[in-house]
Each structure stands twice: as structure tokens, then as C-alpha cells.
């Protein structure tokens, strides 16, 4: 199984976590309202290849054999997927760092998500 097809359950968990967190951050004023979604483009057939290429490039310098490395790789994964879903304008949002950190931590805390995520990250 290729690494990106393993990402589908992880992406669904990320979307679930995102849905749970984004409105809370917007209500608290930590995330700007009106961030536009690029979800349709990110889910197109060519988008998975683009996502995989971006992940491979960004993960190439991270040693994923340690806990700290896996945490860093998870953060890179979350950031890359969010930018793919919502556009690069998200990078300038003052709440983006906190959102990415919270989502990364949430994914690493759930064993049913963490295990496939770590397998996928190891294969990229």
C-alpha cells in the first residue's frame, strides 16, 4: 500500500479534529474568520500526488525514528494538509501555529490514528 493511501484514515481524523477546533479558535479570536477552503482541489486525483511530493520534500530532513522526530513530522504533515485544504494564506494567520500544534497533539494522542500516521510517515 502506498503511503498516501494510508493517509486517508489519518486525513479523515485530521478533518474531524479540525472541525472540532476551528470554530472554537475563531470564537476566541485566535483564527481569522473567512479562511477559504481548497478542499475540492486537495481531494482531486492530482492533489494526492502533489501532497505526497510536498510531504516527501518537507519530511526529508526529519529523523522519524525518535519520538521528537515523529512529533515534528506530524506537525509538518498537519501543516501541509491544512495549507492544501485551505490555501497558503493560512500560513499568515496568527492562529495557524496554535491550530497546527493542537491538531498535531490530538492526532498523536489517539492510538487508532497515531499508529497509521506513524506507518505512513515512516514510508515517506
N, CA, C and O atoms as CSV, one atom per row, in Angstrom:
chain,resi,resn,atom,element,x,y,z
A,1,UNK,N,N,0.847,-1.180,0.000
A,1,UNK,CA,C,0.000,0.000,0.000
A,1,UNK,C,C,0.889,1.239,0.000
A,1,UNK,O,O,1.837,1.321,0.781
A,2,UNK,N,N,0.592,2.197,-0.862
A,2,UNK,CA,C,1.428,3.396,-0.927
A,2,UNK,C,C,1.132,4.304,0.278
A,2,UNK,O,O,0.041,4.255,0.845
A,3,UNK,N,N,2.111,5.128,0.658
A,3,UNK,CA,C,1.960,5.949,1.869
A,3,UNK,C,C,0.738,6.861,1.858
A,3,UNK,O,O,0.094,7.040,2.892
A,4,UNK,N,N,0.413,7.435,0.715
A,4,UNK,CA,C,-0.703,8.383,0.688
A,4,UNK,C,C,-2.040,7.669,0.849
A,4,UNK,O,O,-2.947,8.222,1.471
A,5,UNK,N,N,-2.195,6.457,0.310
A,5,UNK,CA,C,-3.462,5.757,0.537
A,5,UNK,C,C,-3.613,5.402,2.013
A,5,UNK,O,O,-4.735,5.289,2.506
A,6,UNK,N,N,-2.504,5.225,2.723
A,6,UNK,CA,C,-2.572,5.017,4.170
A,6,UNK,C,C,-2.991,6.298,4.879
A,6,UNK,O,O,-3.485,6.252,6.006
A,7,UNK,N,N,-2.800,7.423,4.236
A,7,UNK,CA,C,-3.117,8.710,4.857
A,7,UNK,C,C,-4.610,8.967,4.916
A,7,UNK,O,O,-5.048,9.791,5.718
A,8,UNK,N,N,-5.410,8.294,4.100
A,8,UNK,CA,C,-6.837,8.590,4.070
A,8,UNK,C,C,-7.496,8.529,5.443
A,8,UNK,O,O,-8.208,9.470,5.795
A,9,UNK,N,N,-7.297,7.461,6.252
A,9,UNK,CA,C,-7.901,7.477,7.591
A,9,UNK,C,C,-7.318,8.592,8.465
A,9,UNK,O,O,-8.027,9.177,9.284
A,10,UNK,N,N,-6.057,8.878,8.291
A,10,UNK,CA,C,-5.421,9.941,9.067
A,10,UNK,C,C,-5.987,11.291,8.648
A,10,UNK,O,O,-6.240,12.150,9.493
A,11,UNK,N,N,-6.185,11.481,7.348
A,11,UNK,CA,C,-6.771,12.731,6.860
A,11,UNK,C,C,-8.189,12.913,7.398
A,11,UNK,O,O,-8.579,14.023,7.761
A,12,UNK,N,N,-8.951,11.837,7.450
A,12,UNK,CA,C,-10.307,11.924,7.999
A,12,UNK,C,C,-10.266,12.298,9.476
A,12,UNK,O,O,-11.072,13.109,9.931
A,13,UNK,N,N,-9.339,11.719,10.226
A,13,UNK,CA,C,-9.195,12.078,11.643
A,13,UNK,C,C,-8.774,13.536,11.781
A,13,UNK,O,O,-9.247,14.246,12.669
A,14,UNK,N,N,-7.879,13.980,10.895
A,14,UNK,CA,C,-7.450,15.372,10.914
A,14,UNK,C,C,-8.625,16.295,10.614
A,14,UNK,O,O,-8.790,17.318,11.279
A,15,UNK,N,N,-9.428,15.956,9.641
A,15,UNK,CA,C,-10.601,16.769,9.316
A,15,UNK,C,C,-11.573,16.822,10.507
A,15,UNK,O,O,-12.144,17.871,10.806
A,16,UNK,N,N,-11.749,15.681,11.176
A,16,UNK,CA,C,-12.625,15.641,12.343
A,16,UNK,C,C,-12.087,16.552,13.444
A,16,UNK,O,O,-12.831,17.339,14.029
A,17,UNK,N,N,-10.774,16.437,13.723
A,17,UNK,CA,C,-10.159,17.288,14.741
A,17,UNK,C,C,-10.247,18.759,14.340
A,17,UNK,O,O,-10.499,19.624,15.180
A,18,UNK,N,N,-10.043,19.030,13.084
A,18,UNK,CA,C,-10.116,20.403,12.589
A,18,UNK,C,C,-11.514,20.967,12.800
A,18,UNK,O,O,-11.670,22.097,13.262
A,19,UNK,N,N,-12.521,20.184,12.464
A,19,UNK,CA,C,-13.901,20.645,12.637
A,19,UNK,C,C,-14.200,20.934,14.097
A,19,UNK,O,O,-14.944,21.864,14.408
A,20,UNK,N,N,-13.625,20.140,14.998
A,20,UNK,CA,C,-13.857,20.348,16.425
A,20,UNK,C,C,-13.138,21.583,16.957
A,20,UNK,O,O,-13.608,22.206,17.908
A,21,UNK,N,N,-11.998,21.947,16.351
A,21,UNK,CA,C,-11.174,23.033,16.877
A,21,UNK,C,C,-11.327,24.377,16.179
A,21,UNK,O,O,-11.131,25.415,16.811
A,22,UNK,N,N,-11.668,24.388,14.912
A,22,UNK,CA,C,-11.594,25.639,14.160
A,22,UNK,C,C,-12.601,26.680,14.640
A,22,UNK,O,O,-12.262,27.859,14.742
A,23,UNK,N,N,-13.819,26.272,14.933
A,23,UNK,CA,C,-14.808,27.242,15.395
A,23,UNK,C,C,-14.450,27.776,16.772
A,23,UNK,O,O,-14.657,28.957,17.051
A,24,UNK,N,N,-13.921,26.928,17.628
A,24,UNK,CA,C,-13.506,27.369,18.962
A,24,UNK,C,C,-12.419,28.436,18.842
A,24,UNK,O,O,-12.456,29.440,19.553
A,25,UNK,N,N,-11.450,28.224,17.944
A,25,UNK,CA,C,-10.390,29.205,17.750
A,25,UNK,C,C,-10.927,30.487,17.128
A,25,UNK,O,O,-10.488,31.581,17.484
A,26,UNK,N,N,-11.863,30.361,16.212
A,26,UNK,CA,C,-12.450,31.556,15.603
A,26,UNK,C,C,-13.233,32.359,16.633
A,26,UNK,O,O,-13.134,33.585,16.672
A,27,UNK,N,N,-14.018,31.665,17.474
A,27,UNK,CA,C,-14.798,32.367,18.504
A,27,UNK,C,C,-13.891,33.100,19.489
A,27,UNK,O,O,-14.230,34.180,19.972
A,28,UNK,N,N,-12.732,32.502,19.782
A,28,UNK,CA,C,-11.814,33.134,20.731
A,28,UNK,C,C,-10.980,34.233,20.072
A,28,UNK,O,O,-10.227,34.930,20.751
A,29,UNK,N,N,-11.111,34.391,18.746
A,29,UNK,CA,C,-10.377,35.422,18.033
A,29,UNK,C,C,-8.956,35.028,17.677
A,29,UNK,O,O,-8.177,35.871,17.232
A,30,UNK,N,N,-8.600,33.755,17.864
A,30,UNK,CA,C,-7.241,33.302,17.577
A,30,UNK,C,C,-7.065,32.834,16.139
A,30,UNK,O,O,-5.944,32.562,15.710
A,31,UNK,N,N,-8.163,32.739,15.390
A,31,UNK,CA,C,-8.101,32.356,13.990
A,31,UNK,C,C,-9.050,33.265,13.229
A,31,UNK,O,O,-10.206,33.433,13.619
A,32,UNK,N,N,-8.569,33.840,12.161
A,32,UNK,CA,C,-9.384,34.780,11.390
A,32,UNK,C,C,-10.557,34.070,10.735
A,32,UNK,O,O,-10.423,32.945,10.254
A,33,UNK,N,N,-11.684,34.721,10.719
A,33,UNK,CA,C,-12.861,34.180,10.030
A,33,UNK,C,C,-12.663,34.333,8.536
A,33,UNK,O,O,-11.921,35.206,8.086
A,34,UNK,N,N,-13.322,33.489,7.772
A,34,UNK,CA,C,-13.304,33.634,6.329
A,34,UNK,C,C,-12.142,32.981,5.637
A,34,UNK,O,O,-11.890,33.275,4.469
A,35,UNK,N,N,-11.404,32.086,6.319
A,35,UNK,CA,C,-10.342,31.344,5.649
A,35,UNK,C,C,-10.992,30.486,4.583
A,35,UNK,O,O,-11.894,29.704,4.881
A,36,UNK,N,N,-10.549,30.621,3.353
A,36,UNK,CA,C,-11.239,29.923,2.272
A,36,UNK,C,C,-10.739,28.497,2.138
A,36,UNK,O,O,-9.573,28.209,2.407
A,37,UNK,N,N,-11.619,27.614,1.725
A,37,UNK,CA,C,-11.291,26.197,1.622
A,37,UNK,C,C,-10.827,25.828,0.229
A,37,UNK,O,O,-11.395,26.266,-0.772
A,38,UNK,N,N,-9.791,25.018,0.184
A,38,UNK,CA,C,-9.313,24.451,-1.061
A,38,UNK,C,C,-9.549,22.959,-1.066
A,38,UNK,O,O,-8.838,22.216,-1.742
A,39,UNK,N,N,-10.547,22.513,-0.314
A,39,UNK,CA,C,-10.784,21.091,-0.107
A,39,UNK,C,C,-11.052,20.358,-1.420
A,39,UNK,O,O,-10.562,19.244,-1.606
A,40,UNK,N,N,-11.806,20.944,-2.322
A,40,UNK,CA,C,-12.111,20.250,-3.571
A,40,UNK,C,C,-10.844,20.010,-4.375
A,40,UNK,O,O,-10.651,18.921,-4.918
A,41,UNK,N,N,-9.996,20.995,-4.456
A,41,UNK,CA,C,-8.745,20.825,-5.185
A,41,UNK,C,C,-7.839,19.822,-4.496
A,41,UNK,O,O,-7.164,19.039,-5.164
A,42,UNK,N,N,-7.814,19.832,-3.171
A,42,UNK,CA,C,-6.938,18.930,-2.438
A,42,UNK,C,C,-7.384,17.485,-2.564
A,42,UNK,O,O,-6.581,16.572,-2.375
A,43,UNK,N,N,-8.643,17.267,-2.878
A,43,UNK,CA,C,-9.140,15.901,-2.990
A,43,UNK,C,C,-9.149,15.387,-4.417
A,43,UNK,O,O,-9.539,14.243,-4.651
A,44,UNK,N,N,-8.731,16.194,-5.371
A,44,UNK,CA,C,-8.707,15.747,-6.751
A,44,UNK,C,C,-7.588,14.732,-6.943
A,44,UNK,O,O,-6.654,14.713,-6.141
A,45,UNK,N,N,-7.641,13.881,-7.978
A,45,UNK,CA,C,-6.630,12.843,-8.163
A,45,UNK,C,C,-5.197,13.361,-8.193
A,45,UNK,O,O,-4.312,12.729,-7.617
A,46,UNK,N,N,-4.947,14.477,-8.839
A,46,UNK,CA,C,-3.602,15.017,-8.897
A,46,UNK,C,C,-3.135,15.593,-7.573
A,46,UNK,O,O,-1.933,15.715,-7.339
A,47,UNK,N,N,-4.077,15.949,-6.700
A,47,UNK,CA,C,-3.721,16.565,-5.422
A,47,UNK,C,C,-2.999,15.582,-4.512
A,47,UNK,O,O,-2.101,15.986,-3.773
A,48,UNK,N,N,-3.364,14.308,-4.544
A,48,UNK,CA,C,-2.694,13.322,-3.699
A,48,UNK,C,C,-1.225,13.220,-4.079
A,48,UNK,O,O,-0.366,13.105,-3.204
A,49,UNK,N,N,-0.923,13.259,-5.376
A,49,UNK,CA,C,0.468,13.227,-5.813
A,49,UNK,C,C,1.198,14.484,-5.364
A,49,UNK,O,O,2.348,14.405,-4.931
A,50,UNK,N,N,0.557,15.632,-5.457
A,50,UNK,CA,C,1.164,16.872,-5.012
A,50,UNK,C,C,1.397,16.845,-3.506
A,50,UNK,O,O,2.438,17.298,-3.029
A,51,UNK,N,N,0.437,16.317,-2.761
A,51,UNK,CA,C,0.562,16.206,-1.315
A,51,UNK,C,C,1.731,15.291,-0.964
A,51,UNK,O,O,2.541,15.617,-0.096
A,52,UNK,N,N,1.815,14.158,-1.634
A,52,UNK,CA,C,2.908,13.222,-1.352
A,52,UNK,C,C,4.263,13.854,-1.662
A,52,UNK,O,O,5.204,13.715,-0.880
A,53,UNK,N,N,4.369,14.545,-2.793
A,53,UNK,CA,C,5.638,15.190,-3.163
A,53,UNK,C,C,6.015,16.255,-2.139
A,53,UNK,O,O,7.175,16.351,-1.739
A,54,UNK,N,N,5.034,17.057,-1.716
A,54,UNK,CA,C,5.306,18.101,-0.726
A,54,UNK,C,C,5.726,17.481,0.602
A,54,UNK,O,O,6.659,17.960,1.247
A,55,UNK,N,N,5.044,16.427,1.007
A,55,UNK,CA,C,5.396,15.768,2.265
A,55,UNK,C,C,6.786,15.159,2.209
A,55,UNK,O,O,7.569,15.300,3.149
A,56,UNK,N,N,7.095,14.481,1.110
A,56,UNK,CA,C,8.435,13.887,0.976
A,56,UNK,C,C,9.521,14.962,1.078
A,56,UNK,O,O,10.532,14.775,1.754
A,57,UNK,N,N,9.300,16.073,0.406
A,57,UNK,CA,C,10.288,17.159,0.425
A,57,UNK,C,C,10.441,17.732,1.832
A,57,UNK,O,O,11.560,17.927,2.308
A,58,UNK,N,N,9.328,18.000,2.490
A,58,UNK,CA,C,9.380,18.630,3.810
A,58,UNK,C,C,9.853,17.672,4.910
A,58,UNK,O,O,10.429,18.102,5.909
A,59,UNK,N,N,9.607,16.384,4.720
A,59,UNK,CA,C,9.997,15.409,5.740
A,59,UNK,C,C,11.416,14.887,5.561
A,59,UNK,O,O,11.944,14.207,6.441
A,60,UNK,N,N,12.031,15.198,4.437
A,60,UNK,CA,C,13.338,14.609,4.126
A,60,UNK,C,C,14.406,14.911,5.170
A,60,UNK,O,O,15.308,14.095,5.363
A,61,UNK,N,N,14.340,16.033,5.838
A,61,UNK,CA,C,15.356,16.389,6.825
A,61,UNK,C,C,14.996,16.015,8.254
A,61,UNK,O,O,15.727,16.362,9.182
A,62,UNK,N,N,13.887,15.316,8.450
A,62,UNK,CA,C,13.436,14.973,9.799
A,62,UNK,C,C,13.699,13.496,10.071
A,62,UNK,O,O,13.258,12.630,9.316
A,63,UNK,N,N,14.417,13.217,11.147
A,63,UNK,CA,C,14.670,11.835,11.567
A,63,UNK,C,C,13.430,11.338,12.307
A,63,UNK,O,O,13.162,11.750,13.436
A,64,UNK,N,N,12.686,10.459,11.665
A,64,UNK,CA,C,11.412,9.999,12.214
A,64,UNK,C,C,11.553,8.752,13.076
A,64,UNK,O,O,10.561,8.075,13.348
A,65,UNK,N,N,12.772,8.439,13.510
A,65,UNK,CA,C,12.982,7.258,14.350
A,65,UNK,C,C,12.811,7.566,15.829
A,65,UNK,O,O,12.688,6.645,16.636
A,66,UNK,N,N,12.799,8.832,16.199
A,66,UNK,CA,C,12.646,9.209,17.608
A,66,UNK,C,C,11.256,9.791,17.844
A,66,UNK,O,O,10.553,10.162,16.904
A,67,UNK,N,N,10.882,9.862,19.092
A,67,UNK,CA,C,9.593,10.455,19.452
A,67,UNK,C,C,9.536,11.924,19.040
A,67,UNK,O,O,8.526,12.390,18.512
A,68,UNK,N,N,10.628,12.647,19.286
A,68,UNK,CA,C,10.671,14.064,18.903
A,68,UNK,C,C,10.573,14.212,17.386
A,68,UNK,O,O,9.896,15.113,16.890
A,69,UNK,N,N,11.243,13.336,16.657
A,69,UNK,CA,C,11.180,13.379,15.201
A,69,UNK,C,C,9.782,13.080,14.679
A,69,UNK,O,O,9.318,13.719,13.734
A,70,UNK,N,N,9.109,12.108,15.294
A,70,UNK,CA,C,7.742,11.780,14.890
A,70,UNK,C,C,6.795,12.936,15.203
A,70,UNK,O,O,5.871,13.213,14.439
A,71,UNK,N,N,7.027,13.600,16.319
A,71,UNK,CA,C,6.197,14.768,16.652
A,71,UNK,C,C,6.398,15.880,15.622
A,71,UNK,O,O,5.436,16.497,15.166
A,72,UNK,N,N,7.651,16.125,15.265
A,72,UNK,CA,C,7.947,17.149,14.262
A,72,UNK,C,C,7.352,16.767,12.906
A,72,UNK,O,O,6.803,17.617,12.205
A,73,UNK,N,N,7.460,15.495,12.541
A,73,UNK,CA,C,6.910,15.031,11.267
A,73,UNK,C,C,5.391,15.138,11.259
A,73,UNK,O,O,4.795,15.464,10.232
A,74,UNK,N,N,4.762,14.867,12.398
A,74,UNK,CA,C,3.309,15.012,12.498
A,74,UNK,C,C,2.910,16.459,12.283
A,74,UNK,O,O,1.931,16.742,11.593
A,75,UNK,N,N,3.654,17.365,12.865
A,75,UNK,CA,C,3.374,18.799,12.707
A,75,UNK,C,C,3.511,19.209,11.241
A,75,UNK,O,O,2.679,19.955,10.725
A,76,UNK,N,N,4.555,18.725,10.571
A,76,UNK,CA,C,4.750,19.020,9.148
A,76,UNK,C,C,3.582,18.458,8.337
A,76,UNK,O,O,3.076,19.121,7.432
A,77,UNK,N,N,3.155,17.237,8.662
A,77,UNK,CA,C,2.022,16.621,7.980
A,77,UNK,C,C,0.774,17.489,8.135
A,77,UNK,O,O,0.104,17.801,7.151
A,78,UNK,N,N,0.468,17.872,9.363
A,78,UNK,CA,C,-0.728,18.680,9.635
A,78,UNK,C,C,-0.658,20.010,8.882
A,78,UNK,O,O,-1.620,20.401,8.222
A,79,UNK,N,N,0.468,20.698,8.979
A,79,UNK,CA,C,0.609,21.984,8.297
A,79,UNK,C,C,0.447,21.841,6.792
A,79,UNK,O,O,-0.228,22.654,6.161
A,80,UNK,N,N,1.055,20.821,6.216
A,80,UNK,CA,C,0.997,20.605,4.767
A,80,UNK,C,C,-0.421,20.315,4.313
A,80,UNK,O,O,-0.869,20.842,3.294
A,81,UNK,N,N,-1.130,19.479,5.063
A,81,UNK,CA,C,-2.515,19.154,4.709
A,81,UNK,C,C,-3.411,20.372,4.866
A,81,UNK,O,O,-4.255,20.631,4.008
A,82,UNK,N,N,-3.242,21.121,5.948
A,82,UNK,CA,C,-4.084,22.308,6.150
A,82,UNK,C,C,-3.873,23.338,5.046
A,82,UNK,O,O,-4.838,23.914,4.543
A,83,UNK,N,N,-2.630,23.572,4.671
A,83,UNK,CA,C,-2.360,24.522,3.584
A,83,UNK,C,C,-2.957,23.996,2.283
A,83,UNK,O,O,-3.484,24.776,1.490
A,84,UNK,N,N,-2.882,22.684,2.053
A,84,UNK,CA,C,-3.509,22.095,0.865
A,84,UNK,C,C,-5.020,22.243,0.878
A,84,UNK,O,O,-5.641,22.447,-0.166
A,85,UNK,N,N,-5.606,22.140,2.054
A,85,UNK,CA,C,-7.062,22.240,2.183
A,85,UNK,C,C,-7.565,23.676,2.120
A,85,UNK,O,O,-8.600,23.948,1.512
A,86,UNK,N,N,-6.831,24.602,2.750
A,86,UNK,CA,C,-7.351,25.957,2.929
A,86,UNK,C,C,-6.556,27.038,2.217
A,86,UNK,O,O,-6.951,28.203,2.246
A,87,UNK,N,N,-5.459,26.689,1.586
A,87,UNK,CA,C,-4.676,27.670,0.844
A,87,UNK,C,C,-3.522,28.236,1.649
A,87,UNK,O,O,-3.517,28.179,2.879
A,88,UNK,N,N,-2.549,28.781,0.946
A,88,UNK,CA,C,-1.325,29.274,1.575
A,88,UNK,C,C,-1.552,30.526,2.415
A,88,UNK,O,O,-0.695,30.881,3.224
A,89,UNK,N,N,-2.679,31.198,2.245
A,89,UNK,CA,C,-2.993,32.342,3.079
A,89,UNK,C,C,-3.098,31.972,4.552
A,89,UNK,O,O,-2.933,32.819,5.430
A,90,UNK,N,N,-3.369,30.724,4.805
A,90,UNK,CA,C,-3.461,30.244,6.180
A,90,UNK,C,C,-2.143,30.418,6.925
A,90,UNK,O,O,-2.133,30.597,8.143
A,91,UNK,N,N,-1.028,30.367,6.191
A,91,UNK,CA,C,0.290,30.490,6.818
A,91,UNK,C,C,0.492,31.833,7.509
A,91,UNK,O,O,1.280,31.928,8.450
A,92,UNK,N,N,-0.199,32.864,7.061
A,92,UNK,CA,C,-0.042,34.187,7.658
A,92,UNK,C,C,-1.060,34.455,8.759
A,92,UNK,O,O,-1.010,35.500,9.408
A,93,UNK,N,N,-1.976,33.529,8.974
A,93,UNK,CA,C,-2.976,33.701,10.023
A,93,UNK,C,C,-2.307,33.557,11.382
A,93,UNK,O,O,-1.603,32.574,11.613
A,94,UNK,N,N,-2.509,34.510,12.285
A,94,UNK,CA,C,-1.844,34.446,13.583
A,94,UNK,C,C,-2.224,33.222,14.413
A,94,UNK,O,O,-1.461,32.834,15.298
A,95,UNK,N,N,-3.359,32.612,14.162
A,95,UNK,CA,C,-3.786,31.435,14.918
A,95,UNK,C,C,-3.345,30.117,14.318
A,95,UNK,O,O,-3.592,29.057,14.893
A,96,UNK,N,N,-2.691,30.174,13.157
A,96,UNK,CA,C,-2.332,28.936,12.464
A,96,UNK,C,C,-1.380,28.061,13.272
A,96,UNK,O,O,-1.564,26.845,13.330
A,97,UNK,N,N,-0.386,28.646,13.883
A,97,UNK,CA,C,0.584,27.868,14.652
A,97,UNK,C,C,-0.072,27.104,15.786
A,97,UNK,O,O,0.212,25.927,16.007
A,98,UNK,N,N,-0.948,27.785,16.499
A,98,UNK,CA,C,-1.646,27.132,17.605
A,98,UNK,C,C,-2.567,26.030,17.096
A,98,UNK,O,O,-2.624,24.948,17.680
A,99,UNK,N,N,-3.282,26.296,16.019
A,99,UNK,CA,C,-4.171,25.304,15.436
A,99,UNK,C,C,-3.379,24.068,15.011
A,99,UNK,O,O,-3.774,22.943,15.320
A,100,UNK,N,N,-2.278,24.269,14.314
A,100,UNK,CA,C,-1.451,23.142,13.862
A,100,UNK,C,C,-0.893,22.361,15.049
A,100,UNK,O,O,-0.853,21.132,15.013
A,101,UNK,N,N,-0.466,23.053,16.087
A,101,UNK,CA,C,0.071,22.388,17.272
A,101,UNK,C,C,-1.000,21.551,17.967
A,101,UNK,O,O,-0.748,20.410,18.353
A,102,UNK,N,N,-2.195,22.121,18.123
A,102,UNK,CA,C,-3.282,21.394,18.786
A,102,UNK,C,C,-3.720,20.176,17.984
A,102,UNK,O,O,-3.955,19.109,18.550
A,103,UNK,N,N,-3.829,20.332,16.676
A,103,UNK,CA,C,-4.226,19.205,15.840
A,103,UNK,C,C,-3.158,18.114,15.849
A,103,UNK,O,O,-3.481,16.928,15.919
A,104,UNK,N,N,-1.905,18.508,15.780
A,104,UNK,CA,C,-0.811,17.536,15.802
A,104,UNK,C,C,-0.832,16.740,17.102
A,104,UNK,O,O,-0.698,15.516,17.104
A,105,UNK,N,N,-1.001,17.451,18.193
A,105,UNK,CA,C,-1.045,16.789,19.501
A,105,UNK,C,C,-2.239,15.843,19.592
A,105,UNK,O,O,-2.110,14.729,20.101
A,106,UNK,N,N,-3.390,16.277,19.106
A,106,UNK,CA,C,-4.588,15.437,19.133
A,106,UNK,C,C,-4.387,14.148,18.336
A,106,UNK,O,O,-4.775,13.070,18.785
A,107,UNK,N,N,-3.785,14.260,17.164
A,107,UNK,CA,C,-3.550,13.073,16.334
A,107,UNK,C,C,-2.585,12.109,17.017
A,107,UNK,O,O,-2.760,10.894,16.929
A,108,UNK,N,N,-1.581,12.633,17.688
A,108,UNK,CA,C,-0.587,11.786,18.354
A,108,UNK,C,C,-1.152,11.139,19.614
A,108,UNK,O,O,-0.638,10.113,20.060
A,109,UNK,N,N,-2.205,11.723,20.196
A,109,UNK,CA,C,-2.796,11.167,21.408
A,109,UNK,C,C,-3.732,10.002,21.133
A,109,UNK,O,O,-3.933,9.161,22.010
A,110,UNK,N,N,-4.306,9.928,19.945
A,110,UNK,CA,C,-5.256,8.869,19.606
A,110,UNK,C,C,-4.522,7.688,18.980
A,110,UNK,O,O,-4.007,7.795,17.867
A,111,UNK,N,N,-4.472,6.558,19.693
A,111,UNK,CA,C,-3.719,5.383,19.225
A,111,UNK,C,C,-4.209,4.898,17.860
A,111,UNK,O,O,-3.406,4.492,17.020
A,112,UNK,N,N,-5.525,4.940,17.640
A,112,UNK,CA,C,-6.060,4.438,16.369
A,112,UNK,C,C,-5.683,5.336,15.197
A,112,UNK,O,O,-5.762,4.911,14.045
A,113,UNK,N,N,-5.281,6.550,15.470
A,113,UNK,CA,C,-4.810,7.466,14.431
A,113,UNK,C,C,-3.282,7.483,14.407
A,113,UNK,O,O,-2.672,7.480,13.338
A,114,UNK,N,N,-2.674,7.500,15.583
A,114,UNK,CA,C,-1.215,7.604,15.691
A,114,UNK,C,C,-0.500,6.461,14.965
A,114,UNK,O,O,0.483,6.692,14.261
A,115,UNK,N,N,-0.985,5.241,15.133
A,115,UNK,CA,C,-0.293,4.098,14.523
A,115,UNK,C,C,-0.265,4.163,12.995
A,115,UNK,O,O,0.810,4.013,12.414
A,116,UNK,N,N,-1.401,4.381,12.316
A,116,UNK,CA,C,-1.314,4.505,10.849
A,116,UNK,C,C,-0.551,5.757,10.409
A,116,UNK,O,O,0.113,5.752,9.372
A,117,UNK,N,N,-0.649,6.819,11.194
A,117,UNK,CA,C,0.094,8.040,10.881
A,117,UNK,C,C,1.590,7.767,10.928
A,117,UNK,O,O,2.318,8.167,10.020
A,118,UNK,N,N,2.058,7.094,11.969
A,118,UNK,CA,C,3.489,6.790,12.080
A,118,UNK,C,C,3.962,5.863,10.974
A,118,UNK,O,O,5.072,6.019,10.466
A,119,UNK,N,N,3.122,4.890,10.592
A,119,UNK,CA,C,3.475,3.998,9.472
A,119,UNK,C,C,3.626,4.801,8.185
A,119,UNK,O,O,4.589,4.624,7.438
A,120,UNK,N,N,2.663,5.684,7.938
A,120,UNK,CA,C,2.707,6.492,6.734
A,120,UNK,C,C,3.935,7.401,6.732
A,120,UNK,O,O,4.632,7.501,5.722
A,121,UNK,N,N,4.200,8.059,7.851
A,121,UNK,CA,C,5.353,8.957,7.937
A,121,UNK,C,C,6.662,8.202,7.751
A,121,UNK,O,O,7.604,8.731,7.160
A,122,UNK,N,N,6.730,6.988,8.243
A,122,UNK,CA,C,7.945,6.183,8.097
A,122,UNK,C,C,8.197,5.807,6.642
A,122,UNK,O,O,9.347,5.660,6.228
A,123,UNK,N,N,7.134,5.653,5.869
A,123,UNK,CA,C,7.267,5.230,4.480
A,123,UNK,C,C,7.520,6.396,3.514
A,123,UNK,O,O,7.926,6.173,2.374
A,124,UNK,N,N,7.289,7.596,3.947
A,124,UNK,CA,C,7.505,8.753,3.069
A,124,UNK,C,C,8.967,9.130,3.040
A,124,UNK,O,O,9.346,10.080,2.356
